[in-house]
Amino acid sequence: MRPLIVVGTNKPIMSSNAIDFSSAASGVLPEKDVSRADFPSIHDALYQIDKPIYIIENNRHQAVRYKGKLPLVMSRSEEEQSSSSSAYVPPLLPESFGDPVFKKAHGLRYPLVAGAMANGITSTNIVEEMGQAGMIGFFGAGGLSLDKIEEAIDRLQSVMSGRPFGFNLIHSPYDPALESATVDLYLRREIRRVSAAAYLDLTLPLVRFRLKGIHRDTDGNVVCPNQVVAKVSRTEVARKFLSPAPRKIVAALLNKNLITPEEADLSQFVPMADDLTAEADSGGHTDNRPALALLPTMLALRDELSSQFGYRRPICVGLAGGIATPASVAAAFAMGAAFVLTGSINQSCIESGTSDMVRKMLSEAGQADVTMAPSADMFEMGVKVQVLKRGTMFPQRAAKLYELYSQYGALEDLPPDQIQLLERTYFKKSLDEEWRQTRHFFLGRDPSQISKAENDPRHRMALVFRSYLGQSSLWAKNGIPDRMIDYQIWCGPSIGAFNEWVRGSFLEKPENRKVVTVSLNLLAGAAVITRRGWLAAQGVPLSPEDGQYKPLTMEQLQEMLK
């Protein structure tokens, strides 16, 4: 790297640290000489994200300076005093990222969302911590009973004191009664913000949630009190969320007296979603889409439909899937993301609603240690979720169950050796006993499933197989030791990228991972990396170490961001 020089003086200073000046622009140096250890390098200046960076070119030498401090190395030659500015980088704080519309609409300081991982893995603790730090979390209500969801509502409404939070609303094609009941609960308890996930098409309960309470204010503007942040990976599904509610569904809701005539009339003035999360290669339900192709496509689709319908409030499009390092966060915002959403990495944090064993397994995972496996909620459709494969046999066993379901019409049709395999290693009980327990479960949750199963042997087989898939995620969440081989742990390759980034730092150990510390490091690191890129784009020669960001402690972050 070229030596640094001070502009506007002929006194030589050999240094790489900072000196404070009453007038930084004057170039006046202290009377006494100082050592190299008293001045900052480009690397140090990049970390001062609240200060601009000026790179001053003088022949073959450069000076770095910013307001209040002047980092420099003086040339010994008085002939090299003619100088001009060759590069400039403005301050960049984490709250500057993202779309101001999104941050204002949700009351955020930072454009970072903790995504809703089902079974309460995105716990009330995560949601509370994120909200208090100026970010937002969505409680992972998917897969939970209504009683458990309402307990979470009680907790968050009592402690958040106006801070932003939301709840998950997951599509349940084989359990529509649960989806409808969940919407009933949200409307009754005045939950105003949901993350709509895993939808293949719009449903009556979802549209009802969106439209309930829609009205015009005193200025005639359409106000939609219930906010929907949709998570999608397919353009055909995104188009539905970016368009007004389908008239056919609106008419059905009106006929059932589930919405008022005014709500029906106003339905065509707003999109189904306020905001859209483009879901790339992620954990859980995913289509393994590449982020570099997905986000620009979703942004273009948003622009097309916004122009077509003339929405008053712009729809914000964020990115999920692969958000695990400062570089990935910087890349997302550089591509135009309004916000970023994290998932897999949050599960490895101490506030997540899972077991210490799962956190340990996640902290040891690499990018290649994930695979696709049949999902419990959409088993019959062949829908898959992305899960951890290292340390568990779940992916192989789930695939075997779907293979048997595809080949045979009933439990009674299974070959004896396959029945023995299932009873000995999967269920650890007879299939008859497993069916009795499954039947008891659905009698309390959705009795229509039992009626269907008693008339359709293949559906009965599906329910039994789904019981293994459903219990496997609970075994993992609860850390059942003798079921470790069957753990279903939702995660994408981002967990491996995160582990590689934090290796050798205090965040390598799962017991040190706190969701806010992780989130702020991603944002602060993205600011450093972005500013480094701005310098590089102006032709400033940089070393590999310049702007290389390693995790900071919360105390260091607070000092950096104050």
PEGIMO-V80580 format. One record per residue. OMEGA is omega as a letter, one per 20 degrees, with the letter a starting at -180 (999 if undefined). D_LAST is the distance of its C-alpha to the last C-alpha in Angstrom with 2 decimals. Layout:
OMEGA;D_LAST, OMEGA;D_LAST
//
This chain:
r;31.10, r;32.06, r;31.17, r;28.53, r;29.84, r;28.75, r;30.16, r;31.97, r;33.27, r;35.98, a;34.55, r;34.02, r;30.86, a;30.74, r;27.15, r;24.31, a;21.24, r;19.29, r;20.59, r;18.96, r;21.26, r;21.79, a;22.96, a;21.72, a;24.27, a;27.17, r;27.38, a;28.60, r;28.36, a;28.48, a;32.05, r;31.94, r;31.77, a;28.95, r;29.05, a;27.62, a;25.05, a;23.28, a;22.12, r;19.99, r;21.67, r;21.16, a;19.75, a;17.03, r;16.37, r;16.09, r;13.17, a;11.28, r;10.79, a;9.14, r;12.35, r;15.96, r;18.57, r;22.07, a;24.90, a;27.81, r;31.23, a;33.96, a;37.07, a;36.22, r;33.03, r;29.41, r;26.60, r;22.90, r;20.76, a;17.68, r;16.73, r;16.45, a;17.72, r;21.06, a;21.86, r;25.61, a;28.98, r;31.85, r;35.12, a;38.05, r;40.15, a;40.17, a;41.57, a;38.27, r;36.47, a;36.92, r;33.75, a;32.09, a;28.81, a;29.35, r;26.06, r;22.85, a;19.78, r;17.24, r;13.49, r;13.03, a;10.05, a;11.35, r;11.80, r;14.12, r;16.54, a;19.48, r;21.59, r;20.29, r;23.52, a;22.77, r;19.28, a;20.76, a;23.89, r;22.22, a;19.33, r;16.61, a;13.06, a;13.88, a;17.49, a;18.34, r;21.31, a;22.72, a;26.40, r;29.14, a;31.03, r;34.31, r;35.73, r;32.49, r;30.87, a;27.87, r;27.92, r;26.82, r;24.31, a;22.72, a;22.85, a;21.34, a;18.41, a;17.69, a;18.07, a;15.75, r;12.92, r;13.63, a;16.28, r;20.00, r;22.78, a;26.54, a;28.69, a;31.41, a;34.45, r;36.85, a;39.69, r;39.13, r;41.64, r;41.14, r;40.91, r;37.99, a;36.20, r;36.81, r;35.46, r;32.16, r;32.29, a;32.93, a;29.98, r;27.38, a;28.73, a;28.57, a;24.99, r;22.97, r;23.35, r;22.99, a;20.37, r;21.64, r;24.02, r;27.31, r;30.46, r;32.51, a;35.89, r;37.87, a;41.17, a;44.09, r;47.24, r;49.32, a;47.96, r;47.72, r;48.36, r;45.12, r;43.10, a;44.85, r;44.35, r;40.64, r;40.36, a;42.48, a;40.06, a;36.97, a;38.72, a;40.01, r;36.65, r;34.84, a;32.61, a;31.42, r;29.72, r;31.38, a;31.02, a;34.58, r;35.46, r;38.62, r;40.53, r;43.54, r;44.56, a;43.62, r;45.08, a;46.25, a;43.69, r;40.75, r;42.15, r;42.86, a;39.29, a;38.07, a;40.64, r;40.84, r;39.81, a;39.54, r;40.58, r;40.41, a;38.35, r;39.88, r;39.20, r;40.99, r;38.01, a;38.30, a;35.72, a;35.38, a;33.57, a;33.70, r;31.26, r;32.34, a;30.22, r;32.97, a;32.76, r;35.54, a;36.79, a;39.99, a;40.53, r;43.42, r;41.27, a;38.38, r;40.94, a;41.85, a;38.30, r;37.73, r;40.98, r;42.04, r;43.57, a;47.06, a;49.74, r;51.83, r;49.21, r;48.50, r;52.24, r;52.52, r;49.78, r;51.51, r;54.87, a;53.48, r;52.03, r;48.55, a;47.17, r;48.54, r;50.31, r;47.43, r;44.93, a;47.37, a;47.75, a;44.03, a;43.41, a;44.15, a;41.43, r;38.46, r;37.80, a;37.98, r;34.31, a;31.34, a;29.54, r;30.87, r;29.59, a;31.55, r;32.25, a;33.06, a;34.17, r;32.71, r;33.73, r;36.24, a;38.00, r;37.59, r;39.75, a;38.07, r;37.23, a;35.60, a;32.22, r;33.01, a;36.07, a;35.02, r;31.93, r;33.61, r;36.68, r;34.88, r;33.09, r;36.49, r;38.10, a;35.47, r;36.17, a;39.90, r;39.99, r;37.55, a;39.91, a;42.92, r;41.86, a;39.80, r;37.01, a;35.07, a;31.75, r;30.81, a;30.83, a;27.73, r;28.49, a;26.19, r;27.03, r;27.70, a;29.57, r;28.40, a;24.65, a;23.80, r;22.13, a;19.48, r;22.54, r;24.05, r;20.98, r;20.83, r;24.58, a;24.51, r;22.27, r;24.31, r;27.39, r;26.20, r;25.00, r;23.43, r;21.73, a;22.24, r;23.77, a;23.87, a;26.75, a;28.41, r;25.39, a;24.33, a;27.80, r;27.18, a;24.22, a;25.11, a;24.54, a;27.10, r;30.50, a;32.53, r;34.06, r;32.91, r;35.75, r;34.44, r;30.94, r;32.70, r;34.89, a;32.03, a;30.15, a;33.35, r;34.05, a;34.39, a;34.33, a;38.11, r;38.27, r;38.33, r;41.23, r;42.57, r;44.58, a;46.33, r;44.27, a;45.47, r;44.97, a;46.68, a;49.00, a;52.17, a;50.63, r;49.71, a;45.98, r;43.86, r;40.42, a;38.49, r;38.34, r;37.94, a;41.25, r;40.52, a;41.93, r;43.55, a;46.80, a;45.59, a;45.60, a;49.17, r;50.41, r;48.91, r;50.51, r;53.80, r;53.73, r;53.30, r;56.11, r;58.40, a;57.48, a;58.35, a;61.69, a;63.11, a;63.79, r;63.59, a;62.78, a;66.53, a;66.87, r;64.63, a;66.57, a;67.20, r;65.23, r;62.16, r;62.51, r;62.76, a;59.64, a;57.61, a;58.90, a;58.45, a;55.06, a;53.19, a;54.10, r;55.74, r;58.22, r;60.99, r;60.24, r;62.21, r;59.99, r;56.85, r;58.27, r;58.95, r;55.35, r;54.11, r;56.54, r;55.36, a;51.73, r;52.58, r;54.96, a;52.02, a;49.63, a;51.83, a;55.60, r;56.46, a;55.44, r;58.14, r;60.76, a;60.05, a;60.12, r;63.47, a;64.97, a;63.23, a;63.36, r;60.93, r;58.30, r;58.94, r;58.30, r;55.05, r;53.84, r;54.74, r;52.97, r;49.90, r;49.87, a;49.24, r;46.43, a;44.82, a;45.26, r;43.92, r;40.37, r;40.74, r;42.13, a;39.00, a;36.65, r;38.61, r;39.07, a;42.89, a;44.00, r;47.45, a;46.15, a;43.57, a;45.84, a;45.60, r;41.83, a;40.61, a;36.96, r;35.46, r;33.28, a;33.19, r;32.97, a;29.18, r;29.15, r;30.90, r;28.49, a;25.57, r;27.56, a;28.34, a;24.75, a;23.59, a;26.81, r;26.39, a;22.83, r;21.92, r;21.93, a;25.60, a;26.71, a;26.68, r;26.02, a;22.51, r;21.66, a;19.45, a;19.10, r;15.39, r;14.68, a;17.24, a;16.06, r;12.44, r;14.09, a;16.50, r;14.15, r;11.95, r;15.37, r;16.91, r;14.63, a;15.66, r;19.22, r;19.48, r;18.56, r;21.08, r;23.60, r;23.19, a;24.03, a;26.92, r;28.25, r;28.61, r;30.70, r;28.41, a;29.84, r;27.43, r;28.09, a;27.71, a;24.89, r;22.77, r;19.90, a;21.29, r;18.50, a;18.93, r;17.12, r;14.20, r;14.04, r;11.68, r;10.51, r;10.03, r;8.26, r;5.67, a;5.47, a;5.89, a;3.80, 999;0.00
//
